[in-house]
Amino acid sequence: MPANSQQQHDRRRRRTYRLLAAAAGLATLGALAAAVPGTASASDRYPGGGHFPSRYQDVQLLSFNDLHGNLEPPSGSSGRVTELQADGTTKTIDAGGVEYLATHLREARKGNPYSITAAGGDMVGASPLISGLFHDEPTIETLNKLDLDVTSVGNHEFDEGAQELARLQNGGCHPTAGCSTDEEFQGADFPYLAANVLNEKTARPLLKPYWVWKKRDVKVGFIGVTLEGTPNIVSADGVKGLTFKDEVETINKYAKVLQRQGVKSIVALIHEGGFPASSSYNYNCDSPGAGAGISGPIVDIAKNISPSVDALVTGHTHTAYACTIPDPSGKPRTVTSAASFGRLYTDTTLTYDRWTGDIVRTAVKSANHVVTRTVPKATDMTELISKWNTLAAPIGNRPIGYISADIPNTGTESPMGDLIADAQFAYGKSLDPETDLALMNPGGVRAGLTYAAKGSEGDGVVTYAEGFTVQPFANTVNLQNFTGTQLIQVLKEQVSGPNAAAPKILQPSSGLTYTLDLTKTGADRVVADSVKLNGTAIDPSATYRVATNSFLAGGGDGFPTLALGTDDLVGTDDLTALEQYLTANSSAANPLAPPATGRITVVQ
């Protein structure tokens, strides 16, 4: 077989041996120690070799989440993290890129014979062109090379539906696009866990609900779930035929299953997260007390998951934290998240007690670490990126527009969000001159545009690949009619119902203005009589023609009123609409300036 294939075969064989090999359990008897030793290192020699291993064994858990196919270093703010300094100031650090992530993980594993690498979902989906163009096969190949042991599914694993997720797990060529290369796609070396995702017909989990890591006499079980609200944030086709169950009930159910199998050390991989009070990755979210500096869905989840679960690796919110949130018995339990896009990884020490088979909770330590770009690049990752970039280049390098400065996707109302809304509004008017406005969901704006050249295209040039990174979902631009009353209700749904705890502020096209009063609660945060179109108050009984993407038009992201529109007209995909707008409104001599925000007046 070819050298590369032989290397892959050998790696898989070694990996299988590592995962399945387990020595006979110890027959050690004795009273429980009163306290955990200061160090938990152990001899790897067993009774036959002349030594008993020590009672306590440090197990290293390396974790990350929400990679989203970002193989190359993310650009702009998506490729930076904020670090809190000792004097209270902050500094920004460039971070991310799998060439660097591989180096950091490999260095972290040195000297840790008991090391596990796990992830919290959204490894794929909403990916840049280098991965998204090939249905995320490059990302799976990358994760195999990173020696990822296990991951939960996230909501984006369902972007192309259950059958495509199964293909990513098991391999095979794409059913319509075919094989991306001369070799058939092999699938993931690691298991995807989906304990709370059930087939509607069989009521059985879509994928494995749990998995057990073993090395000699040490066993650690992993349960993987995605957020119960996945159907609200994924297209209907992506979750067709599936049921998503409560995260807490599911984890508690399978924790009992693992315990009955003799697995007492348990980690939950949860694609749901929280919001720390600071954006600095090293912020102490346990000050002034355990978990005091974090809010959001993960707090209630953590407080209700069985104490038999020893640690929670989370994701989804793209934030960074390493907190201890009390379990139902009041005992502190580690809850972590490593932001997104491969900018951080978490290193957690789980101290395993060989006498009880459980984790000594008081000895658990965890911290996030920056994937800096000052370390050597991993050459195998460089080769992988080069291979896929070569295949993507004929499509990705094509210029589609010109900008005069960075157009970021940050803020309640972002310049990039406004630009996309303007592009969809312009496209909508080309389909139907009666189009009045456009609304864009913030979660669909995956990145901003940067002025600095990424490759050889030149500063200010926007390539198709860069546009794809911003809008990778291939949603269509849809037109619908709504009454003025419905339009105001849509705006209220940004901050009420499913979006009350974590508002999703729609990005408005030029001409739509209103006030968002964040000092109030729920729907009252949208000041209804401030909503105007081109300076004129919205007429509750009038009809307005609204452009949105197909995801929103189906009521996605917690906007049920957007599913009630009439006189639907389906247009081209949203990236084409953005490309047409950039082409029509920019040139090398007259580049497009970032849109000025201020369509939404925010009161805080």
Secondary structure, 3 states (H helix, E strand, C coil): CCHHHHHHHHHHHHHHHHHHCCCCCCCCCCCCCCCCCCCCCCCCCCHHHCCCCCCEEEEEEEEECCCCCCCCCCCHHHHEEEEECCCCCEEEEEECCHHHHHHHHHHHHCCCCCEEEEECCCCCCCCCHHHHCCCCHHHHHHHHHCCCCEEECCHHHHCCCHHHHHHHHHCCCECCCECCCCCCCCCCCCCEECCCEEECCCCCECCECEEEEEECCEEEEEEEEECCCHHHHCCHHHHCCEEECCHHHHHHHHHHHHHHCCCCCEEEEEECCCEECCCECCCCCCCCCCCCCEECHHHHHHHHCCCCCCEEEECCCCCEEEEEEECCCCCEEEEEEECCCCCEEEEEEEEEECCCCEECHHHCEEEEEECECCCCCCHHHHHHHHHHHHHHHHHHCCEEEEECCCECCCCCCCHHHHHHHHHHHHHHHHHCCCEEEEEECHHHCCCCECCCCCCCCCCCEEEHHHHHHHCCCCCEEEEEEEEHHHHHHHHHCCCCHHHCCCCCCCEECCCEEEEEECCCCHHHHECHHHCEECCEECCCCCEEEEEEEHHHHCCCCCCHHHHHCEEEEEEEEHHHHHHHHHHHHCCCCCCECCCCCCCEEEEC
